[in-house]
């Protein structure tokens, strides 16, 4: 049966995957930034047998991992023998066939009529949703060690990044797929309308370096000031309400296929439902009653700022605190939410409430729309922006010797970053010209530099030893 499945995949995968790369009218989807990075790795392997030979792509459900694999399939399929590229989804293999990746590899080896060890020609293996097979790491490690003629690209839920063991970490190259950047959204939307809009080359990298690696905000201000013309030129080409639309709707690529607000919110809520029903049980087994309570937990997070386990437990009648702790841990591993700890000692982190942000602000908007769609704009736009800044910081700073926290004091700053360049307080908001919260945190925590991200002009204020950079949203979202 497994051999028959693999043979059928080799015959039908072109037609099966074509649907993942085209819209309903048959027009091909445009490529995300990551496609070009992966395309370069694949071509380098095929031409020069260079590393990486094993690429892992973890990411939140809905960010486009299957589409990315399908696009890579058609790119590489034109360069090697047709039966030397194989796409499989382990969701189908495990849940429909009752098999595993070892069985797939064994059957594929038989079809090729040569062991992987003795291959004389290149083979590309594209494996989707590896998290459905608990033995995926060992299966792919064994294949990687057996042959230098096989290139592996595998995707899975965000949780696979946490689960990677030491042996895999030494061999695999991890390329995490995040929700769309703002510039990606604008690029894809403008291409759809026939007029590609991109920032000038290197602009985003320069803004990123100025914010996260420059040791003085005075220097940061000078670097950003020199790019005012380039930033203005980009925004003159961007549709007026693009940033608001992006925050509410377009963090997930599939939303770009829809125009009606109700349809977009329905699609986003369907993604959340599938994460709860399909992905979370792969991370931790909960009973049915607990799984049914998880949407209520997410509603509580969506409508709150800081929230404690005890508060969630009281809202979710019958869910004890230990179960709440487990649920929140799983939601973080699935990367539906990001946990921002309170600033301070280990004792403070335990005693005080954490803040939970959504990795994709559009998911908070979708949840809130079920209660009152108008409130997304009237009450929660600031929270969507905070989600976005949190996601950008997580993407750029995690794993780089940087801690991200928030000030739990009344009126404290939204974020505090502690990195090799020092501590900085960050405040985020629409129409927020008052920097009182940043200054309060700087005074209370002995921090010398702060950043206010808002819809105001670029500026620098100095007050004795304190330095405050006013950073326009139009700069920040370009990183």
N, C-alpha and C positions, 0 to 999 in steps of 0.2 A: 504493500500500500504506500509506503513512504517513497519508494523508488518511483512509483507511478505519479505521486504528487510532484516530485522534483522534475520528472520528465515533462509533466504538464506545465509546470512553472516555466521551464525553458521554452516551451512552445508558445505559451500564452502571455508571458510577462510584458512583452512590448504593448499588446493591446490593453492589458490590465493596468499598466502604469501610465499609459497615455492619458487616461482619465484623471490621474493625479497631477498632471502637468498642464491641463487645459480647462478653460471655463466651459459653461454650457453651450456657448456658441462655437466652440472649437478653437478659440484663440489661446495661444500658450501663455501661461503665467510668466511674469517677469521674475528674474532671479534676485534673491536676497544677496547681501554682501558676502555672507558665508559661502555661497556657492562658488564664488570666484577663488576664495582661499582654498577650498577643497579641490576644485578643478586643478589648481596649480600643483597640489600634492599628488593627485592622481597622475597627472601628465609627467611629473618628475619621476614617479615610480616607473611608469611604462617606458620612459625614455632612458632613464639612468639607474633604475633599481635603487633609488634613494629611500631613506626613511622620511616620514613615518610609513610603516606598512600596516599599522592598525590604528584606526581613528575611531574614537568613541564620541558620540554626540548626545549628551543628556539634555533634556529640556522639558518644560511644561507642556502638557497636552495642548494642542491647538497652535503651537508656534511654527508649525510647518516642517516637521522632521520628515514625514513621509513624502511630501512634495519635494523636499531637497534630495532625498534618495532617488526618487523617480527622475529628477532632472539630471542627476549624476549618472544614472543608468543610461540615459540616451546619449549623454556626452561620451561615456567610455565605450558604449556598445558600438560606436562607429570606428573605434580604434583597435579593437581586438576581435577574435573569433566570437561569433554570436553565442555559442554554448559555453564560452569561458567567462561570462558574467552572469551571476545568479542573484536574484532578489527573493528573499523570503521574509514573511512576517511571522514571528514566533507566537503572536496571539493566535493565528490560525493553526500553527503547528501544534501548540500545546493544548489549546481549548477545543479545537475541532477534530484533530487527528489523534490526540493523546500521545504525541511523540515529543521528541526534544531535538536540540541542535546537533547532538552527537549522531542521531539517526539520519538527519538531513545530510550531514557531511559524509557519512559513510555511503549513503545512496549516491550522492553527487560524485564521489570518488569512483564508484562502480560505473557510472554513466560516462565519465571521462576516460575510462579504461586505462588509468594510470594513477598511481598513488600520488598524493600531494608531495611526498618526499622526492619523487622522481620527475616532477613536472619540468618540461623544457620550454613551456610557453606560459605567459602570464594569465592568472585567473583573478577576477575581482568578485568578491563576495559582499553583497549588500544585505545586512540583517536589520530588520525593523522590529522595534519593541522587544528588545532582548530581556527586559525585566520579567517577562512571562515564563522564562525558563530559569529555574534556580541554579542550574549548572552552566549557565552561559559563559561565565568567566573561564572555567576550566576548559570548556570546549574550544573557545577561541584562542586561549593561551597555547593549547596543544597544537592547534593548526598553525599558529604564528611560529612556533618553534620548529615545526616539521618542514616548512617550506618558505624560502625567500622569494618564491614566484607568486605568492598569494597576497593580494592587498585586501584588507578587511575594513569596511566602514559599517559601524553598528550604531543604532539609535536606541534610546530608552528613556524612561521617565527621569525626572530630575534626581530621584533617589538613587539611581545607579552610581552617580558620582560619589556619594557617601559610602556606598557598598564596595567600591573597588578595593581589592586586596593588594598587598605589596607586590606580588608577582606581576599582576596586571599593570599596576602603576609604573613599573619599570619598563614595560613594553609598549603600552598604549599611549597615544597622543589624544588628549581630551580637548575638544572644541565645543564649548557649551553654546547652545542656541537659546538666546533670550527673546522676549517679545520684541517687536519692531522698535528700532530707534525712530525718533521723529524724522530724521533725514531720510531713512529708509521708506517710511510711510509716504513722505512727500515725493520721493523718487518714483515709487511704485504707482501712486495715484496720478502723478503728472505723466508718466509713460502711458498709462491707460488712456489719458486724454490727448496723447500724441505730442506732448511737449515736455521732454525730460528736464527736471529741475534738480540740480545738484549744487552743493556749496563748492567754493573753489578748493582745489586740491590741497590737502594738508591743513585746512582751516580747523576742522574738528580736533585733530591731533594737537595743534598748537594751543587751543583753548583748554583741552584736557591737561596738557603739561603745565600750562600756566596756573591752573587751579589746584592740581594735585601733586606737583613736584617742585614748584617754585617756593623757596623758603621765606619769601617776603611778599605780603600783599601789595606793597608799593610796586614791586617788580611785576607782580601779576597784573596790576592795573595798567602799567606801562605797556606790557605785551598785548593786552586786550585792546587798549586804546589805539594801538597801531593797526588793529584789524577792523576798526569801525567801518571803513569803506567796504571791505569784503563782506562783512556781516550785513550791512545795509543793502548791498547789491543782491545778496541771496534773498532777503526777505521781500524785496520789491517784486520778486518773481513768484512768491508763495501766496496762495489763495488766503484771503483775509482771515477766515475763521478756522484755518487748518489746525492750529494748536488746540483749540477747544474741542474740535471734532476728534482729534487724535486722542486726547485724554479720555473722552467719553466712549469712543467706539473702536479705535483702530490700532490697538496694541497687538491684536492677533491678525495675521495676514488674511485669513478667510473672511474677515469682516469687510475687506475691500471689495468683495463680490456683491455686497449688499448696499443699498442706499437708504432704505427706510429704517428709522430709529427702532421701531418695534421689532423688525426682523433681526437687526443687529443684536439687540438685547436678548432676544429669544435664542439666537445662536450662541451667544456668550454663556447664557445660563445652561444651555444644553452641554457645553464643554465642561462646566462645573459639575453638572450631574454625572457625566461620564468619568470625570476624575474620581468622584466619590464612589461610583459603582464599580469601576474597572481598575483604577490605579491604586487607590488607597488599600484595597484588600491584598494587593501584591506587596505592600510595605508592612502592613500589620493586620492580623485578623481581628475584626470586631464582630460582635453579634449584631443581628438585624436591627434591634432597637437603637443601638449606638449609632449605626450608620444612618438611620433615619433622623437622628438628632443633629448630625453634622451640618446640614443646611442652616439650622437654627443658630449654631455656633458661628457660622460665617455671616449671617445677618447681624448678629451681635457685634462682630468685629467691624462690619461695614459701617455701622452707625455709631461707632464709638471712637474715642481717642485711646488713651491707655485703658487696659482692661486686665483684671486679675483673674486667676483661676477660680477664686471663690465667687467672683461676680458671675462668671460664665456658669458655674455650677448652680447658682441660685436661679439663673434665668432658665437653665435646662433642668427643669424639675425631674429629679430622679437620677441625674447623672452625677456620680460622686466625683470628688476632686481628683482622685487618682486616674479615673477615666478621662477627665478633662485634660490632665497633663499629657496622657497618651495621645489624645486626639490632636492637641495643639502641636505636639512633636511631629505627628504624621503630616499635618497640614504644612508644616515647615519643610519636611523632607520632600513632599510633593511640589513644593515651591508655589503653592497657592498663596501663601502668606510669607512675609519676612518678619522675623522677630527683632525688634530694636530694644535692647536692654537699657535700663536706667543707668545714667552715669554714676560712677562711684565704686566703692569696694564690693567684694564678693557678697558681703552681707547686704548691701544696698540692692544688688541685683536680685537677691532672693526675697527681700522684704518688700520691695516696691514693685508696682505693676509694670509690666512691659508694654510696649506699643507694638501693635501688629499692623503692618502695611500689606497691601496686595502687590504681588510682583507685576501684575498687569492692572493698571488703574481702571481699565474698561470692565474688569470683573467686579470691582466695587460698584461701578455705575450700573451694571446689569442687575446685581442683587438689589440695589436700592430702587431700581425702576419697578420692581415687582410690588413695592409698597406705594411709591409716589414718584413717577418719572420726573416731575417738575422739580423735586427737591434736589436732584442731582446737580442742577445748575444753581438753585437758590441757596442751598445749605451746604453742599458737599464739594464744590469745585476746589476749595482749598485742600481738602483731603485727597482728591485725585492728584493734585499737583504734588502733594507730599509723597504719595505712592510713587509717582514718576521719579522724583529726586531720589527716593530710597532705592528704586530699581537701578537707576544710573550709578549711584554710589556702590551698590552691591556688585554690579557688573564690572566697574572699573577698579574697585579697591579691595574686594575680598581676596584673601590669600596673599596679600602684599604687605604684611606687617602693619596693618591699619585696623584699628577698632572703630566701630561706628555705634554710638549710643545716643540717648536724648537726655535732656535735663528734666528730671521729674519735679523740680520745684515749680510752684505756681507761677505762671508767666515765663517759664524757661524756654530755651531755644529748642527747635525741632530736632536738631542733630548736633552732636559733638564728634569730631573726628580727631583721633590721636594717632599720629604717624611720625616717621622720622623727621619730617619738616616742622613738627610741633603740633599743638592743639589748636583747633579752630571751632568756633560756634557758628552754626548755620540756622537761619530762619527762612521759611518759605511762605509765600502768600501772594494773592492777587491784590493789586492796588495797595500794597503794604509799604508805605513810606516811613512809618514809625519803626525804628530799630530798637525799641525799648526792651524787647525780649532778648535780643542778642546781647545788648549791653548788660542786662541784668545777669545773664549767664556768665559773661566775661568777668564781671566784678565778683560774683559769688564763687566762681571756679578758678579764678586767677589766670584766665585765658587772655592773651594779648591781641588776638586777631579774630575777627568775625566777618561773616559773609551774609548779606541779605539778598535772597533771590526773589525778584519781583518784577512787575511790568513797569519799570522805571529806568531812566537813563543810567549808563555806566558812571560810577562815581567813587570817590575815595574820601573818607572822613578820618581825621586824626584828632584824638582827644588825649592829651598827655601820652601815655604809653599805649593807649588803645587805638587800633586801626580797624576801620570798618570799610569793606568793599561792598558797594551796591552793584549787584550783578543782574543785568537784564535777563529775563527768561529767554529772550531771543538769542542770547549767547549760550546759556547753559544747555539748551536742548540740541545744540549742534555738536556736542561731544560724542 
